[in-house]
């Protein structure tokens, strides 16, 4: 029985490692065409989060970003998510309280070449250090923010 359990654990670890490597490669590919400017890191932001209310992956990622907002300076950019009232209603229903810039026409995202949502930018000393596209767990966000 112990031998089977060890085998399953090894397979799970191998699977998770392959999944992590594959998702990292996909994220690097998706962000390679972006031209994220250092000026996005103004306001002493540690994390800049590009998201949209219509994005299904953002619905899973936003609560993770919300958890980090109590420890890190998080600025979010809601892209093409409606006017101020629609955005406020969405955030209230989703229980999101992070600072948000309403990029209703997608100008900020377009200026930075962000066309994949969610995209999360990690900043240090007002400079872009890392950009990731796609879902990131709370632990993954915390780890990246800690290592940057």
C-alpha positions in Angstrom: 0.0 0.0 0.0 2.8 2.4 0.8 4.5 1.7 -2.5 1.3 2.6 -4.4 0.9 5.8 -2.4 4.5 6.9 -3.1 3.9 6.2 -6.8 0.8 8.3 -6.8 2.5 11.1 -5.0 5.4 11.1 -7.4 3.0 11.1 -10.4 1.1 14.0 -8.9 4.3 16.0 -8.3 5.5 15.2 -11.9 2.1 16.3 -13.3 2.1 19.5 -11.3 5.7 20.3 -12.3 4.9 19.8 -16.0 1.7 21.9 -15.6 3.7 24.7 -14.0 6.4 24.6 -16.7 3.8 24.5 -19.5 1.8 27.4 -18.0 5.0 29.5 -17.5 6.0 28.9 -21.1 2.5 29.9 -22.4 2.5 33.0 -20.1 6.0 34.0 -21.4 4.8 33.6 -25.0 1.6 35.6 -24.4 3.5 38.5 -22.7 6.4 38.5 -25.2 4.4 40.7 -27.6 3.3 43.2 -24.9 5.1 46.5 -24.5 4.3 47.2 -20.9 5.8 50.6 -20.0 7.5 51.4 -16.7 5.0 54.3 -16.2 2.3 51.7 -15.4 4.2 51.3 -12.1 3.6 54.8 -11.0 1.9 55.5 -7.7 4.4 53.1 -6.0 2.4 50.1 -7.2 3.8 46.7 -6.4 1.3 44.9 -8.6 -0.7 46.2 -11.6 -3.6 43.9 -12.5 -5.3 44.2 -16.0 -8.7 42.5 -15.9 -12.2 42.7 -17.2 -15.6 42.0 -15.8 -16.4 39.9 -18.9 -13.3 37.7 -18.6 -14.0 34.3 -17.1 -10.4 33.7 -16.0 -10.4 37.1 -14.3 -13.4 36.0 -12.2 -11.2 33.3 -10.7 -8.0 35.5 -10.4 -9.6 38.7 -9.0 -10.2 37.2 -5.5 -6.6 36.1 -5.4 -5.4 39.6 -6.2 -7.9 41.0 -3.6 -6.2 38.8 -0.9 -2.8 40.4 -1.8 -4.2 43.9 -1.8 -4.0 44.0 2.0 -0.3 43.4 2.0 0.9 45.0 -1.3 0.1 48.2 -3.1 -2.2 46.8 -5.9 -3.6 49.0 -8.7 -6.0 47.4 -11.1 -7.1 48.4 -14.6 -10.6 47.3 -15.5 -10.6 47.0 -19.3 -13.8 47.6 -21.3 -15.9 46.7 -18.3 -18.6 49.4 -18.6 -19.1 52.8 -17.2 -18.3 53.8 -13.6 -21.7 52.6 -12.3 -21.5 49.2 -14.1 -18.0 48.7 -12.8 -18.9 49.7 -9.3 -21.9 47.3 -9.3 -19.8 44.5 -10.6 -17.1 45.0 -8.0 -19.6 45.2 -5.2 -21.3 42.0 -6.3 -17.9 40.3 -6.6 -16.8 41.7 -3.2 -13.7 43.4 -4.7 -12.3 46.4 -3.0 -8.9 47.0 -4.7 -8.1 50.4 -6.3 -9.3 50.3 -9.8 -8.8 52.5 -12.9 -11.7 52.2 -15.3 -10.2 51.8 -18.7 -13.6 51.8 -20.4 -12.3 52.2 -23.9 -9.1 50.0 -23.4 -6.7 52.9 -24.0 -4.3 52.1 -21.1 -4.3 48.4 -22.1 -3.7 49.2 -25.7 -0.9 51.6 -24.9 0.9 48.8 -23.0 0.1 46.1 -25.6 -2.0 44.2 -23.1 -4.5 42.0 -25.1 -4.7 39.0 -22.9 -6.7 39.0 -19.7 -5.8 38.8 -16.9 -2.4 40.2 -17.1 -0.5 40.9 -13.9 2.5 43.2 -13.8 5.0 43.1 -10.9 6.8 46.3 -10.2 9.8 47.3 -8.1 11.3 50.8 -7.8 8.7 52.0 -10.3 10.0 49.6 -13.0 8.3 46.6 -14.6 10.1 43.5 -13.3 7.7 40.7 -14.5 4.5 40.3 -16.4 2.3 37.2 -16.3 -0.8 36.4 -18.3 -3.5 34.0 -17.3 -4.6 32.6 -14.0 -2.3 32.8 -11.0 -3.2 31.3 -7.6 -3.0 33.4 -4.4 0.2 31.4 -3.5 1.7 32.0 -7.0 1.0 35.8 -6.7 2.4 35.9 -3.2 5.5 34.0 -4.2 6.2 36.2 -7.3 5.6 39.4 -5.3 8.0 38.1 -2.6 10.7 37.2 -5.1 10.6 40.4 -7.1 
